[in-house]
Amino acid sequence: MEIAEMNVALTIVPTYNEIENIEGIVDRVLAVGLSDVLIVDDSSPDGTGELADRLASQHAGVHVLHRTSKDGLGRAYLDGFAWGRARGFDVLIEMDADGSHQPESLPTMLDELRTADIVLGSRWVPGGRVVNWPLHRKVLSIGGNVYARLALGIDIRDATGGFRAYRTTALETIGLDGVESHGYCFQLDLLWRGLERGLHVVEVPITFVEREHGESKMSSDIVRESLWKVTVWGVRRRLTAVRELVVNHRRLPSVRANTRRLAPS
């Protein structure tokens, strides 16, 4: 599928208490002119949902999906994917609401999606960078990505980033019903499943800017959950490889039994 018409793209922006950020990020996405916006609000008590409704009433390209409770980033995206697929969007984009992801990178990402199945906005490839992050956040992110590469055997520099674009067909290939993680590890879960199924993934350098308003949703519990899940997936991967090796080894005698060596002439 060639993506000739860029208005088939939908940028999904999950929100919880992002009233200071959401209008600015929506304006910037619309200014790029390549995507509609779906705000998925988890009943924010600060009025984010009400502001989202006002933005939708002002702009034909803005839509709102209200959820009844705070139910995890992954579930918010899954609901957003379902909404977009039901309405015929061919490209679904993940973007944070806090301004960390720059909508101005969308033209480059969507251009790469003409030949790729998934495009990742990457902080850790040449040309990518982060702004206003303390050293410990950089170490944590780089270390987490190195661990994911080693545990899962993937050649991706920024597997945990949340700025990415999927062809809808790629999500269908991944199979969203079986996704195990619904927290921040959701990003890595989807990516790994896509790589296992042979999807073509491209990383595009981006500038990641730490939020100026509101509070980060990152916590030590999220870090521990991600570390645990990656470890479990890595062990499962190795056990599968060992089982395949044992099965293949057991087949060797029967193969040898059916092999006749020619006598020297």
N, C-alpha and C positions, 0 to 999 in steps of 0.2 A: 504493500500500500504506500503510495507516494503521498506525502502530506502537502497538497497544493494549496488548500484553503486553510489559513491559520486561524480562522474563526471557529474551527472545530475543536479548539483547545479550551480546557477548563482548568483554572487554577483553584485548587482547594486549599482553604485557609482555616484550620481549626482554631477556635478561640475559647479562652476562659480568662475573664478579667483582663481584656486587652483594649479597653475603651480609649486609652491614650494613643494607641498605635494603629487601630484597624482602619480608620479613615485614610490615613496617610498611605498605607500600603495598598489599599484598594485604588486610590487615585493614581498611584504609580503604575500598577498593573494595567489599568485602563489606558493610561497615557502611552504605554508601549503599543497598544492596539492589536495584540495578537491573541488575546484570550478573554473569555468571560471569567467571572470570579464567583466561587461558591463559598460563603462563610458558613462554617459548621460550628455553631455555638452551643456550648454545654451548660445552658441556663446560667450564664455569668451573673453573679449578684451585683456587679458594678454597672450594669446597663449596656454591656456590649451588644447583647441581642437586640435591644431596642434601637441602638444606633445602626446596627446592621440592617434592620428593617427599613429605616429611613434612607439609607444608602441605596437599597434595592428599589425603593419607590422613586428615587432620583435618576437611576441609571438602569437602562434595559439590560445591560450586561452583568448586573450584580444579582445574585440569588442568595437565599438564606435557608439553611436547614437547621431547625431548632431541635436539640436533643434534651431530654428531660433531666439529665444529671451528668456530672463529671465522670466519664467512663473510660478514660484512657485515650492517648493519642492515636494508637493503632485502630481502635474501634471507630474513632471519629473519621479517620481516613477511609476505612472500609465502608462506612455509611456514605461518605462523599463519593467514593468510587462507584457504589451502587447507584447513587443519584445520577451521576454523570453518564454511566453506561446506559441507564434506562432512557436517557434523553438524547442518545446518539452521538455523544462526543467521542472523537477518535483519539484524542490526546488528553491525558489527565496529569496534572502537575501538582506536586506537593510543595507548599511554601509556608514558612513560619509567619505568624502574625506580628512579630515583634520588631520587624525591620532588619533582622539579621541577614536575610536573603534579599539580594538586590534584584528587583524585577527587570532592571535594565540588562541583565544577563539572559533574559528569555530569548531574544532573537538568536543568539549563538546556540543555546541549548536546543531550540526547536529546529534550527538548521541541521544540527547533527542528528536529530531524530528522523531525518529523511531516510537515513540508511541504517540507523540503530534501532533496537527495540526499547532500550532504557538509556537515558542520559542522566548522569550524576553531576551535580554542581560540586566540584571538589576543591577543598581547602588545601590539600596536601600534594597536589601535582604541581610541576613547574608553572609559574604564573598565578597560582592560587595563594591566598593569604588571609590572615585574620587580623582584625583591628580591635584594639582595646581589650584584648584578652590577657589576664594575668598568666604568668609562666606556668602555674600549676594546672590551669585549664588546658594549655597547649600540650603539656606533658601527658595529661590524662587522655586527651583525644588522640594524639599520635601513638601513645602506648597501646590504647585500646584497639586502634586499627592494625598495628603490628601484630598484636595477639590474635585478632580475627583472621589475618592473613595466614598466620602459622597454624592456627587450630583448624581452619576450614579449607586451607589449600587454595585460596583465591588470590588473584593478582589485581587487587583493587586498592588504591591508596586511601580512599575516603569512603569506606563502606558504611559508616555510621551517620553520614550527613543526611539532612532532611530536605534538601532542595534538589528535586529530581523530576524528570518527566518520563512518563510511560506511554507507549502506544496501548490503547485499550486491548488490542489483540495480545500484547505481552502479559497483561494481567490475567487474561483468560487462560493463557498457557501456564502461568504460575499456579493458578487454582487457588483462589482466595479462601475457600471454605476450610482449607487445612492449615491456615496460618496459626502458629502456636502463640506468638507473642502479641500483646496488645499495648505494651508500653513503648518506651523509646527503642527497645530492641526490635521492634516491628520493622524498622528500616532495614536492618541487617537480615532479618528473616526473609523478607520479600526478595532482597537482592540475591541471597544465597540460593533460594529456590529458583530464581530466574537463571542463574548461572548453571545450576545443575541440569536445567532443561535446555541448555544450549542457546539461550538468548544472547544477542549481541549487545554488550554494554560499553558505553563510551563515557569517559570522565572529561569534563570541561572545567578549566580553572575559574574559580569565582573569588570574589572578595566577601568575606564573612565579617559583619560588623556587629559587635556586641550591643544588645538592646540599650536604649537610652531611657526608656520609661517602663515602669512595671517591674515585676519580679520574675526571675528565671524559675522555670518549673523543674530544673535539674536538681537532683538530690542524691545523697549517698545510697539510698534504697534503689534508685534507678540504676546507679553504677553497679551495685551488687547483683541486681537482677540480670543485667546485660552480661556481666562476667560469668555468672552461673550458666545462663542459657548457651553462650558461646562454647563454654567448656563441655556441656552436655552434648551439643551438636558435634563438636570436634571428636569426642570419644565415640559417639555413634558412628561417625564417618570412618574412624579407624577400625572399629569392630566390623563394620560392613566390609572394608577392604580385606581384613584378616579372614573373614568367612569366605569371601570369594577366592582368596588364595588357597585356603584349605580345600574347597570344593574342586578347584582346578587341579590341585596336586593329586587328589584322589582319583581323578579321571585319567591320570597319566598311565597307570598300569594297563588299563583296558586299551588305551591308544597304542602302547608298546606291543600288546598282545596281538594287535591287528596289523602290525608292521613287519614286513619281511625284508631282511637285509639281503641284498644281492651278493652272491659269492664272487670273489675276485676272479677275473677272467685269466 
